[in-house]
Amino acid sequence: MKVSIDRTRCVGAGQCVRVAPAVFDQDEKDGLVVLINARPGDLGASGVGKAALLCPAQAIRVEPDA
């Protein structure tokens, strides 16, 4: 899977960091999402999917590998 984020949409709710801390972090300056692992593999799949569903701004995109 490939994960991407749209920081312009992010509102800093932090749900992504709570459910997938190995994939997402928050910038200390503005609180917006920071992608730390764009290809988490199977280990991060459930957390990343949940993060995308929980994101109030729909700033997370998850695509399957080709």
C-alpha angles and dihedrals in degrees: 000000000000121000125201133175136206107216091187089066096042117110096186097247090146098216090128092057092050095053101032110024092160090061106033138040135171125244110246092219103051104008093236124141122277119196110223100170119029093178107041095161124208094322093066098037100101095043094047093048091050091047091053091050093047096047106111091201096045089232095146124083124189121193128182119240114264 
